Amino acid sequence: MPPDRRTLRDIRQAYKGMMFDYQRDVGQWCQWFRFNSTATTSHPIYSTGPQRVWYNPITLPVLLGEYTRGEQNFDNDGLYLVDSVRLIFSYKAFLQTTMPDPDPFGQDHLNDRVVFDGHLFSVDSFVPRGRVASYFLTVSVDLSEVAQEDLDEDNDTGMWDPYIVAS
């Protein structure tokens, strides 16, 4: 049985107070680069090729950023450190941006890039969470730091130059 109008109104007011007021007072921000599949000339399966292109960045409010330093990995390839981040966004704030064609379930965001704390990351997973009635409250996004060799096939416009990448 679906909730009545009064319950839905209370859910919306609690959501608005919790998400927007919290973000305004203590939140952080990130820059989200949406992958431009129409302007990209790359292999359709392996996402490699002569030129990958992203749209200009969208600034998004972050509710929580959990940063994990990469462990030292000595293997046959040498020392390779990759940091990871889990970001929590407001679901409503994510979908109501000026982002071109946002995907509410995240499958189309796996080629996107995110800048958080000056570091460049790629999206590993995008999961809507916290469903109340028919509304999701948050989005959990797992990110891995982009290494320099991952930028070799990107559009060479200097777009990633101001950001820190893994060496």
Phi, psi and omega per residue, in radians:
M1 nan 2.166 -3.134
P2 -1.186 2.658 3.118
P3 -1.179 2.703 3.140
D4 -1.358 3.047 -3.073
R5 -1.102 -0.662 -3.129
R6 -1.122 -0.723 3.113
T7 -1.131 -0.761 3.111
L8 -1.108 -0.681 3.094
R9 -1.086 -0.755 3.120
D10 -1.107 -0.678 3.112
I11 -1.112 -0.786 -3.141
R12 -1.105 -0.724 -3.139
Q13 -1.179 -0.707 3.107
A14 -1.136 -0.726 3.107
Y15 -1.059 -0.844 -3.113
K16 -1.079 -0.809 3.132
G17 -1.113 -0.759 -3.095
M18 -1.211 -0.888 -3.015
M19 -1.314 -0.893 -3.017
F20 -1.321 -0.753 3.136
D21 -1.167 -0.691 3.113
Y22 -1.111 -0.766 -3.124
Q23 -1.122 -0.733 -3.106
R24 -1.094 -0.636 -3.047
D25 -1.473 -0.797 -2.965
V26 -2.281 0.106 -2.974
G27 -1.350 2.930 3.038
Q28 -1.964 3.042 -3.098
W29 -2.331 2.711 3.020
C30 -2.391 2.923 3.057
Q31 -1.942 2.224 -3.093
W32 -1.929 2.155 3.111
F33 -1.818 1.941 -3.125
R34 -1.388 2.291 3.127
F35 -1.180 2.299 -3.132
N36 -1.745 1.625 -3.062
S37 -1.264 -0.450 -3.118
T38 -1.325 -0.555 -3.135
A39 -1.617 -0.050 -3.111
T40 -1.542 2.381 3.020
T41 -1.957 1.632 -3.112
S42 -2.547 2.973 3.094
H43 -1.149 2.324 -3.043
P44 -1.190 -0.409 -3.102
I45 -1.712 -0.826 -3.002
Y46 -1.589 -0.069 -3.106
S47 0.895 0.676 3.028
T48 -2.083 2.828 3.126
G49 2.660 -2.972 -3.012
P50 -1.231 -0.515 -3.047
Q51 -2.743 2.033 3.003
R52 -1.843 2.452 -3.008
V53 -2.257 2.491 3.069
W54 -2.153 2.677 3.021
Y55 -1.258 2.943 3.049
N56 -1.096 2.703 -3.031
P57 -1.256 2.627 3.017
I58 -1.943 2.313 3.089
T59 -1.513 2.160 -3.091
L60 -2.085 2.468 3.047
P61 -1.324 2.359 3.140
V62 -1.895 2.207 3.087
L63 -1.384 -0.673 -3.117
L64 -2.610 2.327 3.057
G65 -2.160 1.989 -3.121
E66 -1.857 1.907 -3.028
Y67 -1.715 2.287 3.121
T68 -2.176 2.097 3.106
R69 -1.227 2.475 3.118
G70 -1.219 2.438 3.094
E71 -1.347 2.658 3.093
Q72 -1.196 2.199 -3.080
N73 -2.124 1.684 3.088
F74 -1.613 1.941 3.087
D75 -2.429 -2.884 -3.093
N76 -1.114 -0.406 3.134
D77 -1.515 -0.090 -3.118
G78 1.728 -2.878 -3.119
L79 -1.429 2.148 -3.103
Y80 -2.405 1.928 -3.127
L81 -1.864 2.262 3.089
V82 -2.295 2.097 3.087
D83 -1.468 2.726 3.091
S84 -2.306 2.728 -3.114
V85 -2.445 2.465 2.945
R86 -1.996 2.121 3.125
L87 -1.932 2.460 3.073
I88 -2.011 2.162 3.138
F89 -2.013 2.755 2.907
S90 -1.252 2.256 -3.128
Y91 -1.052 -0.764 -3.123
K92 -1.159 -0.738 3.139
A93 -1.129 -0.626 3.140
F94 -1.167 -0.776 -3.073
L95 -1.394 -0.296 -3.125
Q96 -1.772 0.462 3.067
T97 -1.563 -3.104 3.064
T98 -1.573 0.300 3.133
M99 -1.097 2.312 3.115
P100 -1.217 2.153 3.037
D101 0.916 1.101 3.100
P102 -1.209 2.437 3.135
D103 -1.713 2.040 -3.070
P104 -1.192 -0.272 -3.134
F105 -1.941 -0.095 2.900
G106 1.630 -0.146 -3.096
Q107 -1.098 -0.594 -3.132
D108 -1.403 -0.034 -3.112
H109 -1.730 0.076 -3.065
L110 -1.286 -0.232 3.052
N111 -1.767 0.032 -3.125
D112 -1.275 2.866 3.062
R113 -2.143 2.583 -3.119
V114 -2.322 2.386 3.029
V115 -1.892 2.121 3.116
F116 -2.354 2.224 3.133
D117 1.001 0.598 3.088
G118 1.414 -0.027 -3.129
H119 -1.843 2.560 -3.126
L120 -1.676 2.267 -3.090
F121 -2.251 2.708 2.982
S122 -1.892 2.673 -3.076
V123 -1.458 2.189 3.073
D124 -1.688 -0.712 3.112
S125 -2.614 2.667 -3.117
F126 -2.427 1.907 -3.021
V127 -2.261 2.025 2.992
P128 -1.186 2.423 -3.085
R129 -2.406 2.924 3.024
G130 1.204 1.017 -3.096
R131 -1.443 2.226 3.044
V132 -2.194 2.140 -3.013
A133 0.976 -2.063 3.112
S134 -1.890 0.296 -3.074
Y135 -1.964 2.277 2.920
F136 -1.460 2.524 -3.133
L137 -1.734 -0.701 -3.066
T138 -2.333 2.899 3.019
V139 -2.200 2.258 3.067
S140 -1.806 2.190 -3.108
V141 -2.175 2.139 3.066
D142 -1.687 2.325 -3.052
L143 -2.228 2.619 3.019
S144 -2.153 2.461 -3.119
E145 -1.139 2.438 -3.121
V146 -1.464 2.309 3.092
A147 -1.553 2.815 -3.098
Q148 -1.036 -0.704 -3.118
E149 -1.193 -0.322 3.070
D150 -1.290 -0.286 -3.117
L151 -1.592 -0.086 -3.046
D152 -1.070 -0.574 -3.082
E153 -1.751 0.203 3.139
D154 -1.487 2.865 3.094
N155 -1.004 2.115 -3.040
D156 -1.493 1.148 3.118
T157 -1.901 0.037 -3.082
G158 1.416 0.247 -3.088
M159 -1.044 -0.631 -3.058
W160 -1.683 0.005 -3.082
D161 -1.019 -0.683 -3.100
P162 -1.288 -0.107 -3.010
Y163 -1.872 2.692 -3.137
I164 -1.480 2.308 3.068
V165 -2.123 2.797 3.124
A166 -1.200 2.529 -3.123
S167 -1.735 nan nan
